[in-house]
Amino acid sequence: MGIRANIHLKLNNNFLLDIDTQLPEGKIIALYGDSGSGKTTLLRCLAGLSQADGDISADGIEWQNSQGFFLASHKRDIGFVFQDGRLFPHLSIEGNLRYAEKRAKRVSPINKQQLIKQLDLGALMNTPVLELSAGQQQRVAIARTLLSAPRWLFMDEPLSNLDYQSKNLILAFLENLQQKTKLNILYISHDMEEVSRIADHILLIEQGRIVDQGALIDISSRLDLKLAHQEGAAAVVEVIKQSYDSDYHITKVSLGENHSLQLSQALPDGAHRLRIPARDVSIAITAPQQSSILNTLPAIIDAIEHSDGARVLLRLKLGDQYILARLTHKSLDQLQLCVGQQVYAQIKSVALLSEPL
C-alpha cells in the first residue's frame, strides 16, 4: 500500500512544506532536489521527528491525522540512517549491532553475519567506534539499522561525506538488498548519479512542493522538467546482456527490438541500467560509414526543446525508450532537424549504473 501523506508545515524562515503524495511500496524511492528544497524536512515529518499538520499513513496504518493523533517515531516501524553514523560511542561495533537486534520487532531479512560480510565489517568488529572513518561508521550505521528489521528504511544523504570506494560499496549493497528483500527505502540525495544508479521511483522537490514523481526511467528523459536542463542531464535506460566478445572485451546489450549498445567491459547475464549523458550524444542524418564511436543507433526525434541560448535539447526515441541529446541551435538549423525525423544518435559514452556486489 505504501505511504500516503497530505501534510503542511510552515517554518520560521517562511518556508512552507506542502506535500500531497502516495509513495509506492517495495521500491527505492529517491527524494531529489536542490539544497533547501525541503527533502530532509519531508523525511523528518514522515519519520515523526518533526510534526506537520495533516495526515500520514503507511501500509494502511495511521501514523498521524488532522484530528491530533500522532504516532511516535519509534512506533512507526522505520529505520533512519542520517548523514553521520550516530553510533553509540560507549559501545563496541558488536554492541551497536546487538542493541539493534534486541529492539527488532521481527526477524531481519538479512542475518548479522551476512551484513558484516557484505558491508566489509569483519576486520573492524573490535575497533573502537571513535577510531572508525566516516565510511566505516556509515556502514556500521546501516548494518545496525537493518538489524532492527524496519518496514521502511529512511536514508538522509548517507553518502555525502564518503570517498568513492565507500560510496560504491554501499550503493552496490543497497541495490542487492532491495532486489532480494523488496525493502521499502526512501533515499535523499542531491547527486543524480547516485539516484540514477539505485532509485526505481523519484520525487522531484522544489521549494517545499513535489513538482513531479514517477519511475526514474520515465522522469529522466522528460523535457518539461528542470532535471533535463541541468548541466549533467542524462537519460537512464534499461538493457539486457546479449553477448560478450572476449577478443575485444566488448559486451553487447539490447535496449529492445533493433537497438543494441556495445560496452567496453564484461557484464554478468541479466538486466542492467545505463546512464547516457545528453552532452555525449551527437546527431547524424545519415548512418556514419567510418567512425571510432562504437554506438550509433537509428532514432526518431520525439521532441525539441528550444532555449534563448546557444543550445537546444532533443528527446530521441529508441524503440520504447528515450535518450537526450544536447546540440547547438546552429547544428539544429544546419541539419534541418524536426520532430518525427529519423536520425542516427552517436553515443560517445555510456555509464554502467548497476554493478554486482
N, C-alpha and C positions, 0 to 999 in steps of 0.2 A: 504493500500500500504506500510505502514511502512517507515522507514528511509533508504535511500541509501547514503552511504558515501565512497568516494575514496579520502583519504587525506594523506598528508605527512607534518611532522613538525620536524625540527631539532632544538634542544635546545642547550644552551651554553655549557652544560656538555657532548656534543657529543651524547646525547640520541636522537634516531630517532624514531618518531612515524610514522608507515607505515601501514595504515589501508585501506582495501577494503572489504566492508561488506554490506549486506542487513539485516535489522532488521525487524522482523515481527511486525504487529500491534495487539493491543488487548491483550497483554500479559505482564507479569512481566519478564523483561529481566535482568539477572544478569551479571555484568561485574566483573569477578573474576580473581585474580592473586596476586602474591606476592607484597609487598610494593615496589614501584619504577618501577612496570611493565608497567605503562602508563595508568592505569584505569582513574584516575582523569583528566589527560591531554586529553584523548579522550573525556570524558564527557564535559569538558570545550570547546573543539573545536566544538562539536555538538551543544552546547548551544550558541556559538558565543561569549564566554567570552575570548577565545584565538583564534587567527586566524592562520589557517594552509593553505597550498596550496592544491588545489583540489576542488572537487565537493561534495556538500551535498544537498540532497532534502528530504522532508518529506511529505508523502501523496500526492506526485505529485507536491508539491510547492517547488520551488528552494530557498534554504537558502544561498547558495554561489556557485560560479563556478570558473573555472580556468581562465576565461577571466577578472576577477576582481570584479564581482558582489558579494556583501557581505551584507546580511540582518542582521540588528542589532539584538542583543539578545532579546530586549523587543518586537520585531515584530515576533519572531519565535514561538509564541503560546506554550511556555513551562513554567513550574513552576520548580524552583530549590530549593531543601532542602539541605543545607550544613551540615557539621559535627556539627557546633554550630548553635543555633537558628537564630541569626542575626535579632532579633526583634528590633523594634523601641523603645528605652528605654524611650523616652519622651511621648509615647502613652500608654494608658491602654491596657489590653488584648482586650477589646471590640474595642478600637481604631485601634489596629493592624488588627483585623478581618474586621472591617468596611472599612479600607483602601483597602484591597484586593477586597472586594465586589464592590467598586466603579471602580476598574480597570478591572473587569471581562468583557470579550468580549461576554460572553454567560451566560446562567443560569447554576450554578454549579450543577453537577449530584447529589449532596447531600446537603441539606439545612443546614444553620448555626446551628440550634438547634439540629439537628441530629449529626453534627460534635462535638458540645460541649458535648453532652451526651456520644457518643461513645468514645471520647478521654478523658473523665472524667475531663472536664474543668469547670464544673458548679460552683464548690466552689472556683474557682480561678479567676473568672472574675473581681473582684475588687482588686486583689493582684497586687502591682507594679511589673513591668517586672523584675527589678533588684533583687527582693526577690524570684524569681522562681528558683527551682532547675534545673539542666541540663535537666532532663527528662521532667519536666513541660514545659520548654522553647521549647523543641523539639516538643512536642505535639501541642503547640500553633503555632509553625512554620509550621507544617504540615497542620493544620486547615487553617491558613492564605493562604498558597499556594493553597490548594484545592478550597477555596472560590474565587480565581482568575480564576477558571474554565479553567485550561490549557488543551490543547490537549495531551501534553506529560508531564509526571512528572519525573524529574531527581532527584535522591537522591544519595548523595555522602557520604557513610558510616554514615548514620544518627543515628545509634545506638551505635557508637563506644565508647561513653563516658557514657553510661547509665547503670543503675542497671538492674538486671534480671526482676523485676516486670514491669519497664517501657518498656524494650525491648519486653516483652511478650505482653503487651497491644498494642503496636504499630504494631507488626507483625500480631497479630490477626485482628487488624483494617484493615491493608493493604490487607490481604487475603480476607476479606469480601468485602472490597471496590472494588477490582478488579473483584471478582466474580459477583458483582451486576452491575457494570458500564462498565467493559471491558476497563478501562482506560489504556493507554499506560504508562508503568513505566520502566525506566532504573534505576537499583539499583546497586550501587557499594558496595562490601563488601569483606573483606579477611577472613570472618568467614563462613566456609562451612555449618555449621548448620543453620545459618540464610538463606543462599542461598537455601539449601535443603528444607527449610520449605516453602518459598514463590515463588521461581522462576519457571516459565514454561520453559524458554529458557535461555541458558547460553553461554556467550562468555568467552573462556579461553585466557587470555592475558599474554604473556611473552615478555619482552624486546621490548615493543612497537609494537608487532605484535599479531594478532589473530592466535593462533595455531589450534583452532578448535571451532566450535559452533554448537548448536543443542538443541534438547529437553533435559531437565535436566535428565530425567529418562534414556535416551539412553547414555548420556555422562558419568553419574556417574559410570557405570559398564564397561567402555572401558579400557582394559588393556594397550593399546598403549599410553595412556595419563598420564601425570605426576600426575593427580588427584588421580588415583588409587594407586599410590605408596607413598602417604603421610601417616604419622603415623595414622591419624584419618580417613583413607579412608573408605567409606561406600557407599553402593548402595541404591538408592531410588526406592521404588516400590509403586504402587497404589493398594489399596484394597477396597472392598465393605463390609459393615457390613452385616453379615448373621443372627446372633442371640446373645442373652445375657443370661447367666446363673446367675440368681440372688442369688443362693445359694453360689456360689464361686466367684461372682463378676468378671466373665470372659466373654469377648466379643469374639465371633468367627467371623473372617473376611476372605473373599475369595480373593486369588491372581489370580483366574482364575480356569479353569476346573481342578479338582482333587488336588488342592493346597489350604490349608487354614492355618491360624495362630490363636493363642489364645493370647489375650491381657488382662492383669490384670487391666482393667478399663472399665467403661461404656462409650459407644460412641453413638452419635446420628446416625440415619439412614443415608445411603448415602455413598459417596466415601471419602476415606481418604488417606493420604500419610504417608508412613513409611520409616524410615532410619535405615538400618541394617549394623552396622559396620563390616568390614571384620575380625577384630580381635575376634569378638564374634560368629563366625561361625566355627564349627568343622565338621569333616567328619567321617562317619562310612560306612563300605562297606556292612553291614547287618543292618536291622532295629533293633534298640535297644529295648529290651523287657521291661526293667525296668529302668527308668531314671527320675530324678527330672526336667529335661528340658522338658517343655511343647511342644515345637515346633521342631518336627523332620519331615522333608519333603523329599520325593523322588526327586532327581535332576539328571541332566546329566552334566558331566564335559564338558563345551564348549571350554575352553582354559586353558592353563597352562603357567604362566609367570615365568621363572627361573631367578635367580639372583646369584651374586657371594657370597652373604652372606648366613646366615643360613636359611633364609625364602624363601618361594615360594608363589605365588598368583594364586588362581584358580578363574575362572569365571564359575558359575553354572547356568544352565538353569532350570527355574521353569515355565513350560508352555511357555508363550510368554514373560516372564520377567526374569531378571537376578539378581543374587546377587554375592558378592565376598566372598572368604574365604582365610585367611592367615594362612599357615601351615609352619612347618619346612621341610627342604629337607629330614630329617630323616623320618618324618611321611609319606611323599610322597613315599619314597622308600620302607618303611616297608609295606605300604598298596598296593604298586604296582599300583598306580593310573595312569590313562591315559585318554587322550581326547576321548570322546564318551562313557565313562563308566558310568553306573548308580550307584549312591551312595545315602547316606542319609545325608542331611545337618541338623546338630543340631544347632539351633539358640538360643544362650544364652540370648540375649537381643534385644529388638525392641524398637525404639524410635518413638512415635507418633509425627508427624510433624504438622498435620492440627488440629487446635483446634477452637471450636466455640467461637465467641466473647461474 
